Amino acid sequence: MSQAVRFERSHEIVIDAPAGDILDYVSNPNSWPEWIAASHHIDSPPRPLAAGERFRERWHTRTGEVLLDWLVTEREHPRLWVAETRTDFIGSIIVRYEVEPAAGGCRYRRTLVNPARPKPPTADMIRRIDEEAVTSLQNIKRAVEARRDRVRK
């Protein structure tokens, strides 16, 4: 029998907006289909969620649709939001969103953790994760900065 492996991958981008605006956007699960290609439907209140709150996500993978039941485990506004779900195919999935001041705005970092995958991801899987992350981060940056620009007008 194979040993479970921990997998962790982080991606970040600088966004020209206040930290609270960035965290509020990404911690509102209803925004996810706007920036995550695999996320197609969210069942959640239309606002940023606090620790202890739950939501559901319909997620499309290369092999079909998966229904994920998420629990928000941490929220420290405006710098941190963490949520966790469980799947049959890769075990737990933890997403960690961190925002910190940086030159040009705030650095937003999204970290994906699988604490005990049944097997390591292939190089092709990691390449796809990285490519999707770049697209997601650009989508977040575009959305948050556009909202900031509308408020300034």
Protein Blocks (a to p, Z undefined) as FASTA:
>chain_A
ZZdddddddddddddddfklmmmmmmmmklmmmmmmklmbdcdddbdddehiacdddddd
fkbccddddddfbdcdfkbccdddddfklopadddddddddehiaadddddddfbafbdc
dfklmmmmmmmmmmmmmmmmmmmmmmmmmmmZZ
